Amino acid sequence: MKKTNSTSIGFIGLGLIGGSIAKSIRRIFPDYEILGFDVDQSALLAAVGEHTLTKTVTSIEAMEDCDYIFLCAPVHYNIAYLPILKRSMKDSCILTDVGSVKSDICQAIHDNHLEDFFIGGHPMVGSERSGYEAANDRLIENAYYFITPSDTVDSKKVTEFSTFIEDLGAIPLIYSPKEHDEITAYISHIPHVIASSLVNLVADREDDNGMLKQLAAGGFKDITRIASSNPVVWEHILLSNPANVTAGLRAFIRELEEMITAIETEDARGIYSFFDSARSYRNSIPEHATGVIRMNYDVYVDIPDEANALALAVSYIGEAEISLKNIGITHNREDNEGVLRLSFYDNEAAVKAAALLKDKGYQVYER
């Protein structure tokens, strides 16, 4: 992308993703004009107050001179804005989105004859927090960023947009919209369904004392963490990507049926192969790569049974001005070493905390 002071970028929606991308642009290209449109006036006021936005606009038409327009509102709003954008965008404009499913927006782009403008996008990032107040200027840094061009958009525009995303510190991956939806179904959408089904399985067998949830506080809680996601969001995602999700779930059911057969027939080799192949592939996954599912950055610490030992460990973290996200005590240690679990917002903070506590004589286990 040619970097000039006249470059203008519009954002329709300033939530977590839109706000974070806008903040990244402001940090890296401080002279760019950044316009914002959002039904949430408090987000716009905050963005202007922080100088993320050059100015706010009260209509979509006001983005007519933008070189880029990011669609960062919920998909049904984005689709509703397309006829307005079609009337107002200049020919050289690149229109993009940040949605995790491409089928609906791509169909709407086709219906509105906007293929020559559209290059879909999906930064593989997330947070348990939402809204502009949760946005930060490094959310997409070193994260994979799907780029899904329409069939007819100029290849020069694709190259330009990929370079721009790379300039923002993300790692662009170019796939077709169809390929994108297949990939995200298997690495995000289906795992969310499976995690929630495991939680429901255990919940259905809970006793009156709530003992199962106490015993499940170790590894079970880790592997089902994503079941805490917003159910409204996942209702919309699954209904937007039904063919890929149902195909993947049927394949998963076949995997389970094969394991049931192996257990019933006492097929020791089949059982071993099931776990061995899973272990090999799991161990080949990069430790600190940023994927589509939000990562946890946890440090486990052995705490001696001494007065103030736990409080001291936490105070060391605070004195070092390391941002601590959460703390917990692990009673079920079948899958984890260390009784104290310290959770951080990023890997850098977790590494610093682990080194600090080791220096203070604590036994530390990093994950």
Secondary structure, 3 states (H helix, E strand, C coil): CCCCCCCEEEEECCCHHHHHHHHHHHHHCCCCEEEEECCCHHHHHHHHHCCCCCEECCCHHHHCCCCEEEECCCHHHHHHHHHHHHHHCCCCCEEEECCCCCHHHHHHHHHCCCCCCEEEEEECCCCCCCCHHHCCCCCCCCCEEEEEECCCCCHHHHHHHHHHHHHCCCEEEECCHHHHHHHHHHHHHHHHHHHHHHHHHHHCCCCCCCHHHHHCCCHHHHHCHHHHCCHHHHHHHHHHCHHHHHHHHHHHHHHHHHHHHHHHCCCHHHHHHHHHHHHHHHHCCCCCCCCCCCCCEEEEEECCCCCCHHHHHHHHHHHCCCCEEEEEECCCCCCCCCCEEEEECCHHHHHHHHHHHHHCCCEEEEC
